[in-house]
């Protein structure tokens, strides 16, 4: 059953019950009220006549009673002296009135009674005034109501039925529109919304559905983006493992050949001290690579619950003494300018990223070159006068794992090839914007910490 029909039936039943209840109350209470008010009105008129006749002459009293009898049709006045002699009305009128009273009594549909008062005339004689009244009883009034009730009920049902039908259609129209629009929203199309009009509960419901639908679309979009990022990370892991296996395979193969040569005393491999030192050097390099790989594998532990609020200036000042010593030994010009800045991030891993950047800056700075560390207006800049500036293609690839520029293919010069890759992973997980570019004879690495600033 539709909501319009339900609304129509429920309203019709409710109003009909109220109507019958009201008519029942009216049927039992209105006759009682009518009787009391009618009797009170007749008695008021009778007392007014008594007051008006007192002190008048006998002739005047009789004359006034004749006119008052016509004025008050439901009252019949009679006047007599103290001996019981009738002064008003005459015998013929009295006989006619007694016949009328007898007929009223026989119908049993009228209420009959009388009041009596003594009146002193202007001549000083005392007379008795009687006022007899009659009016319809409760039974006749109730019967009148019962006669009109069917017409009243039919008229009421007709009028209210039309009104309720129109109201039901109008009141449920917006709800039907909500239902239709909600079914359209199942397709999760963008741009769908309810038109909010008014300030009633239906308008509030429409507004809540709009808000819920927009939040749902945003959540779905975020999930799609997160799924895409997850796929990218999975591909990166696969690529990283492939490059790692390749990076480890070549040195191991080389070292295996040297060990076999030493075992069989082949050619120059008889000089075991030379090749054992070379094997030790290769193993040391592989140990460094493995350590870097372990650090990369731990980057997924950078989660919000593990974040700290700390001073970036103090963090840098804690690691500066080591680099100041390196600058002194290698005759570098190391300029440091740090402004106070409080951020919220994973302190340990952010420190690792900054140390890797400083290591690269000191590793690739030309002799007697200048290195500048500047923290200002929420940005950190590391500038170094490089021995050789990177080209645009090299800058795009320098954050790939195990990538080394052509001028640093040697492992002793180029490190493990994972330093900047680790930096990229840490900064990306912190959602930090960073840039590497050339400026004159220097390379500049810039990190924007605006997203992590804590007031």
C-alpha positions as CSV (number, residue, x, y, z in Angstrom):
1,X,0.0,0.0,0.0
2,X,1.4,3.4,-1.0
3,X,2.1,6.1,1.4
4,X,-0.5,8.4,-0.2
5,X,-3.3,5.8,0.4
6,X,-2.1,5.1,3.9
7,X,-2.0,8.8,4.7
8,X,-5.5,9.2,3.2
9,X,-7.0,6.3,5.2
10,X,-5.4,7.2,8.5
11,X,-6.4,10.8,8.3
12,X,-10.0,9.9,7.3
13,X,-10.4,7.4,10.1
14,X,-8.9,9.8,12.6
15,X,-11.1,12.7,11.6
16,X,-14.2,10.5,11.4
17,X,-13.7,9.1,14.9
18,X,-13.2,12.6,16.2
19,X,-16.4,13.7,14.4
20,X,-18.5,10.9,15.8
21,X,-17.1,11.6,19.3
22,X,-17.9,15.3,19.0
23,X,-21.5,14.6,17.7
24,X,-22.0,12.1,20.6
25,X,-20.9,14.7,23.1
26,X,-23.1,17.3,21.4
27,X,-26.1,14.9,21.4
28,X,-25.9,14.4,25.2
29,X,-24.7,17.8,26.4
30,X,-26.5,20.3,24.2
31,X,-30.1,19.4,25.3
32,X,-29.1,19.8,28.9
33,X,-27.5,23.1,28.3
34,X,-30.5,24.2,26.2
35,X,-32.9,23.3,29.0
36,X,-31.0,25.2,31.7
37,X,-30.5,28.2,29.5
38,X,-34.1,28.3,28.3
39,X,-35.6,28.0,31.8
40,X,-33.2,30.7,33.1
41,X,-34.3,33.0,30.3
42,X,-38.0,32.4,31.0
43,X,-37.6,33.0,34.7
44,X,-35.7,36.2,34.0
45,X,-38.6,37.4,31.8
46,X,-41.1,36.5,34.5
47,X,-39.2,38.3,37.3
48,X,-39.0,41.4,35.0
49,X,-42.8,41.3,34.6
50,X,-43.3,41.0,38.4
51,X,-41.0,43.9,39.0
52,X,-42.7,46.0,36.3
53,X,-46.3,45.3,37.7
54,X,-45.6,46.0,41.3
55,X,-47.1,49.3,42.5
56,X,-49.4,49.7,39.5
57,X,-53.1,50.1,39.7
58,X,-55.3,47.0,39.1
59,X,-56.6,48.3,35.8
60,X,-53.0,49.0,34.6
61,X,-51.9,45.6,35.7
62,X,-54.6,43.8,33.7
63,X,-53.9,46.0,30.7
64,X,-50.1,45.3,30.8
65,X,-50.7,41.6,31.2
66,X,-52.7,41.5,28.0
67,X,-49.7,43.0,26.1
68,X,-47.1,41.0,28.0
69,X,-48.9,37.7,27.2
70,X,-48.4,38.5,23.5
71,X,-44.8,39.5,24.0
72,X,-43.7,36.4,25.9
73,X,-45.3,33.5,23.9
74,X,-43.8,30.8,26.2
75,X,-45.3,32.4,29.4
76,X,-49.0,32.4,30.3
77,X,-49.9,35.0,33.1
78,X,-52.9,34.8,35.4
79,X,-53.9,37.3,38.1
80,X,-56.3,36.7,41.1
81,X,-57.1,38.3,44.4
82,X,-56.5,36.9,47.8
83,X,-59.9,35.2,47.8
84,X,-59.1,33.3,44.6
85,X,-61.2,35.3,42.3
86,X,-59.7,35.4,38.8
87,X,-59.0,38.9,37.5
88,X,-57.0,37.9,34.4
89,X,-57.6,36.3,32.0
90,X,-61.3,36.0,31.5
91,X,-63.1,32.7,31.7
92,X,-63.1,32.1,27.9
93,X,-59.3,32.7,27.6
94,X,-58.7,30.6,30.7
95,X,-60.7,27.7,29.3
96,X,-58.8,27.9,26.0
97,X,-55.4,28.0,27.8
98,X,-56.3,25.0,29.9
99,X,-57.1,23.0,26.7
100,X,-53.7,24.0,25.2
101,X,-51.9,23.0,28.4
102,X,-53.6,19.6,28.4
103,X,-52.6,19.0,24.8
104,X,-48.9,19.9,25.7
105,X,-48.9,17.5,28.6
106,X,-50.3,14.7,26.5
107,X,-47.5,15.1,23.9
108,X,-44.8,14.5,26.6
109,X,-42.4,16.5,24.4
110,X,-42.6,19.7,26.4
111,X,-41.4,20.9,29.8
112,X,-44.2,22.6,31.8
113,X,-44.0,24.5,35.1
114,X,-45.1,27.7,36.8
115,X,-43.9,30.5,39.3
116,X,-46.1,32.5,41.7
117,X,-45.5,35.9,43.3
118,X,-47.6,38.3,45.3
119,X,-48.1,41.9,44.0
120,X,-49.3,44.9,45.9
121,X,-51.3,47.4,43.8
122,X,-51.3,51.1,43.9
123,X,-54.6,50.9,45.9
124,X,-52.8,48.8,48.5
125,X,-54.6,45.5,47.8
126,X,-52.6,42.3,47.5
127,X,-52.9,40.1,44.4
128,X,-51.4,36.8,43.3
129,X,-49.5,36.7,39.9
130,X,-48.9,33.3,38.3
131,X,-46.6,32.6,35.3
132,X,-46.9,29.2,33.7
133,X,-44.1,28.3,31.2
134,X,-43.7,25.6,28.5
135,X,-40.8,24.7,26.1
136,X,-39.6,21.6,24.2
137,X,-38.1,18.8,26.2
138,X,-34.8,17.1,25.8
139,X,-36.4,14.3,23.8
140,X,-37.7,16.6,21.1
141,X,-34.3,18.4,20.8
142,X,-32.4,15.1,20.6
143,X,-34.8,13.9,17.9
144,X,-34.1,17.0,16.0
145,X,-30.4,16.4,16.2
146,X,-30.8,12.8,15.0
147,X,-32.8,14.1,12.1
148,X,-30.0,16.4,10.9
149,X,-27.0,14.2,11.9
150,X,-27.0,12.0,8.7
151,X,-27.0,15.1,6.5
152,X,-24.2,16.7,8.6
153,X,-22.1,13.5,8.5
154,X,-22.5,13.0,4.8
155,X,-21.6,16.6,4.1
156,X,-18.7,16.5,6.4
157,X,-17.4,13.2,4.9
158,X,-17.6,14.7,1.4
159,X,-15.8,17.9,2.2
160,X,-13.1,16.4,4.4
161,X,-12.6,13.5,2.0
162,X,-11.7,16.0,-0.8
163,X,-9.5,18.0,1.6
164,X,-7.7,14.9,2.9
165,X,-7.1,13.6,-0.6
166,X,-5.6,16.8,-1.7
167,X,-3.5,17.1,1.5
168,X,-2.3,13.4,1.1
169,X,-1.2,14.0,-2.4
170,X,0.7,17.2,-1.6
171,X,2.2,16.0,1.6
172,X,3.6,12.8,0.1
173,X,4.7,14.3,-3.2
174,X,8.1,15.4,-1.7
175,X,8.6,12.0,-0.1
176,X,8.0,10.3,-3.4
177,X,10.5,12.6,-5.0
178,X,13.0,11.7,-2.3
179,X,12.4,8.0,-3.0
180,X,12.9,8.5,-6.7
181,X,16.0,10.5,-6.3
182,X,17.4,8.0,-3.8
183,X,17.0,5.2,-6.4
184,X,18.8,7.3,-8.9
185,X,21.6,7.7,-6.4
186,X,22.2,3.9,-6.4
187,X,24.1,4.5,-9.6
188,X,26.6,6.6,-7.6
189,X,26.6,9.3,-10.3
190,X,28.1,12.6,-9.5
191,X,26.0,15.8,-9.4
192,X,22.9,14.2,-8.0
193,X,21.2,16.0,-5.1
194,X,17.9,16.9,-3.7
195,X,16.5,20.4,-4.0
196,X,16.0,21.5,-0.4
197,X,13.0,23.8,0.1
198,X,11.5,24.8,3.4
199,X,12.6,24.1,6.9
200,X,10.5,21.1,7.9
201,X,11.6,17.6,8.7
202,X,11.4,16.5,5.1
203,X,13.7,19.3,4.1
204,X,16.1,18.3,6.8
205,X,16.0,14.7,5.6
206,X,16.8,15.8,2.1
207,X,19.7,17.8,3.3
208,X,21.0,14.9,5.4
209,X,20.7,12.6,2.4
210,X,22.6,15.1,0.2
211,X,25.4,15.3,2.8
212,X,25.5,11.5,3.2
213,X,25.7,11.0,-0.6
214,X,28.5,13.5,-1.0
215,X,30.4,11.9,1.8
216,X,29.9,8.5,0.2
217,X,31.2,9.7,-3.1
218,X,34.2,11.3,-1.4
219,X,34.9,8.0,0.5
220,X,34.6,6.0,-2.7
221,X,36.9,8.4,-4.5
222,X,39.4,8.2,-1.6
223,X,39.2,4.4,-1.7
224,X,39.9,4.4,-5.5
225,X,42.8,6.7,-5.0
226,X,44.1,4.5,-2.1
227,X,43.7,1.4,-4.3
228,X,45.6,3.1,-7.1
229,X,48.4,4.1,-4.7
230,X,48.5,0.5,-3.3
231,X,48.8,-0.9,-6.8
232,X,51.6,1.6,-7.5
233,X,53.4,0.6,-4.3
234,X,53.0,-3.1,-5.2
235,X,54.6,-2.4,-8.6
236,X,57.3,-0.4,-6.9
237,X,58.0,-3.3,-4.6
238,X,58.2,-5.8,-7.5
239,X,60.5,-3.4,-9.4
240,X,62.6,-2.9,-6.2
241,X,63.0,-6.6,-5.6
242,X,63.9,-7.1,-9.3
243,X,66.6,-4.4,-9.1
244,X,67.8,-5.6,-5.8
245,X,68.3,-9.1,-7.1
246,X,70.2,-7.8,-10.0
247,X,72.3,-5.5,-7.8
248,X,73.2,-8.3,-5.5
249,X,73.7,-11.0,-8.3
250,X,76.6,-9.3,-10.1
251,X,78.9,-8.8,-7.0
252,X,78.2,-12.3,-5.7
253,X,78.9,-13.8,-9.1
254,X,82.2,-11.9,-9.3
255,X,83.2,-12.9,-5.8
256,X,82.3,-16.6,-6.5
257,X,84.7,-16.5,-9.5
258,X,87.5,-15.0,-7.5
259,X,87.1,-17.7,-4.7
260,X,87.1,-20.5,-7.3
261,X,90.2,-19.0,-8.9
262,X,91.9,-18.9,-5.5
263,X,90.9,-22.5,-4.7
264,X,92.4,-23.8,-8.0
265,X,95.4,-21.4,-8.0
266,X,94.6,-20.1,-11.4
267,X,96.8,-17.3,-12.7
268,X,96.9,-14.1,-10.7
269,X,94.4,-15.6,-8.2
270,X,97.3,-17.2,-6.6
271,X,97.8,-13.9,-4.8
272,X,95.2,-14.7,-2.3
273,X,95.8,-11.7,0.0
274,X,95.0,-9.4,-2.8
275,X,91.7,-11.1,-3.8
276,X,90.7,-11.8,-0.2
277,X,90.8,-8.1,0.5
278,X,88.8,-7.5,-2.7
279,X,86.3,-10.1,-1.5
280,X,86.1,-8.4,1.9
281,X,85.5,-5.0,0.2
282,X,82.7,-6.6,-1.9
283,X,81.1,-8.2,1.2
284,X,81.3,-4.9,3.0
285,X,79.5,-3.1,0.2
286,X,76.9,-5.8,0.0
287,X,76.4,-5.5,3.8
288,X,75.7,-1.8,3.3
289,X,73.3,-2.6,0.6
290,X,71.5,-5.1,2.7
291,X,71.3,-2.6,5.6
292,X,69.8,-0.1,3.2
293,X,67.3,-2.6,1.9
294,X,66.2,-3.4,5.5
295,X,65.7,0.3,6.1
296,X,63.5,0.5,3.0
297,X,61.5,-2.4,4.2
298,X,60.8,-0.6,7.5
299,X,59.4,2.5,5.9
300,X,55.8,1.0,6.0
301,X,56.0,1.5,9.8
302,X,55.6,5.2,9.3
303,X,52.1,5.6,10.7
304,X,50.2,8.4,12.3
305,X,50.1,6.7,15.8
306,X,54.0,6.8,15.8
307,X,54.3,10.5,14.9
308,X,55.9,13.0,17.2
309,X,55.7,16.8,17.6
310,X,59.2,18.3,17.8
311,X,61.4,21.2,16.8
312,X,63.0,20.7,13.4
313,X,65.7,23.3,14.3
314,X,66.7,21.2,17.3
315,X,66.7,18.0,15.3
316,X,69.1,19.5,12.7
317,X,71.3,21.0,15.5
318,X,71.7,17.5,17.0
319,X,73.2,16.1,13.8
320,X,75.2,19.1,12.7
321,X,78.4,18.5,14.8
322,X,79.3,15.5,12.6
323,X,79.0,17.4,9.4
324,X,80.8,20.4,10.8
325,X,83.8,18.1,11.5
326,X,83.6,16.7,7.9
327,X,83.5,20.3,6.5
328,X,86.6,21.2,8.6
329,X,88.6,18.2,7.4
330,X,87.6,18.6,3.7
331,X,87.9,22.4,3.8
332,X,84.2,23.0,2.9
333,X,82.4,26.2,3.6
334,X,79.5,25.1,5.7
335,X,76.9,27.8,6.3
336,X,73.9,27.1,8.6
337,X,70.9,29.4,9.1
338,X,68.0,27.8,11.1
339,X,64.7,29.4,12.1
340,X,62.5,27.8,14.9
341,X,59.9,25.5,13.4
342,X,57.7,22.9,15.2
343,X,56.3,20.1,13.1
344,X,54.5,16.7,13.6
345,X,56.0,13.7,11.8
346,X,57.9,10.5,12.4
347,X,61.1,11.9,13.9
348,X,63.4,9.0,13.5
349,X,62.7,8.5,9.8
350,X,62.7,12.2,9.0
351,X,66.1,12.4,10.6
352,X,67.3,9.5,8.4
353,X,66.1,11.4,5.3
354,X,67.8,14.6,6.3
355,X,71.1,12.8,7.0
356,X,71.0,11.1,3.6
357,X,70.5,14.5,2.0
358,X,73.5,16.0,3.9
359,X,75.6,12.9,3.1
360,X,74.9,13.4,-0.6
361,X,75.7,17.1,-0.4
362,X,79.0,16.5,1.3
363,X,79.8,13.6,-1.0
364,X,79.3,15.5,-4.3
365,X,80.6,18.9,-3.3
366,X,83.8,20.1,-5.1
367,X,87.0,20.7,-3.2
368,X,86.8,23.9,-1.1
369,X,83.2,24.2,-2.2
370,X,80.3,25.8,-0.3
371,X,77.4,24.0,1.4
372,X,74.4,25.9,2.8
373,X,71.7,24.6,5.1
374,X,68.8,27.1,5.3
375,X,65.6,26.7,7.3
376,X,63.3,29.6,6.7
377,X,59.5,30.3,6.3
378,X,58.6,26.6,6.6
379,X,61.1,25.4,3.9
380,X,64.4,23.6,4.2
381,X,67.0,24.2,1.5
382,X,70.3,22.2,1.2
383,X,72.6,23.9,-1.4
384,X,76.0,22.5,-2.4
385,X,78.5,23.5,-5.1
386,X,78.6,20.2,-6.9
387,X,81.5,18.8,-8.8
388,X,79.2,18.1,-11.7
389,X,75.6,19.4,-12.1
390,X,72.8,16.9,-12.8
391,X,71.0,17.1,-16.1
392,X,67.2,17.2,-16.2
393,X,67.0,13.5,-17.2
394,X,69.3,12.6,-14.4
395,X,67.2,14.6,-11.9
396,X,64.1,12.6,-12.9
397,X,65.9,9.3,-12.3
398,X,68.1,10.1,-9.3
399,X,65.3,8.9,-6.9
400,X,65.1,5.5,-8.5
401,X,66.6,2.6,-6.5
402,X,70.2,1.7,-7.3
403,X,70.5,4.6,-9.8
404,X,73.9,6.3,-10.1
405,X,74.8,9.1,-12.5
406,X,77.4,8.4,-15.1
407,X,80.1,10.3,-13.3
408,X,79.6,8.2,-10.1
409,X,79.3,4.7,-11.4
410,X,82.0,3.6,-9.0
411,X,80.5,2.2,-5.8
412,X,83.1,4.0,-3.7
413,X,81.9,7.3,-5.1
414,X,78.2,6.6,-5.6
415,X,77.3,4.7,-2.5
416,X,74.6,2.0,-2.4
417,X,72.3,3.8,-4.8
418,X,69.5,3.7,-2.2
419,X,70.1,6.9,-0.3
420,X,67.8,9.3,-2.4
421,X,65.3,6.4,-2.9
422,X,64.9,6.2,0.9
423,X,64.6,10.0,1.0
424,X,61.9,9.9,-1.7
425,X,60.0,7.2,0.2
426,X,60.1,8.9,3.6
427,X,59.1,12.4,2.2
428,X,56.3,10.9,0.1
429,X,54.9,9.0,3.1
430,X,54.9,12.3,5.0
431,X,53.1,13.9,2.0
432,X,55.8,16.5,1.7
433,X,56.6,18.4,-1.5
434,X,60.2,18.5,-2.4
435,X,62.3,19.7,-5.4
436,X,65.8,19.1,-6.8
437,X,67.0,21.7,-9.2
438,X,70.1,23.5,-10.5
439,X,71.0,27.1,-9.5
440,X,74.1,28.5,-11.2
441,X,77.0,26.2,-10.1
442,X,75.0,24.5,-7.3
443,X,72.4,21.8,-6.8
444,X,69.5,22.8,-4.5
445,X,67.2,20.4,-2.6
446,X,64.1,22.0,-1.2
447,X,61.6,20.5,1.2
448,X,58.3,22.3,2.0
449,X,57.2,21.5,5.6
450,X,54.0,23.5,5.5
451,X,51.8,20.4,5.8
452,X,53.5,19.3,9.0
453,X,53.7,22.7,10.8
454,X,52.1,22.6,14.3
455,X,50.9,25.9,15.8
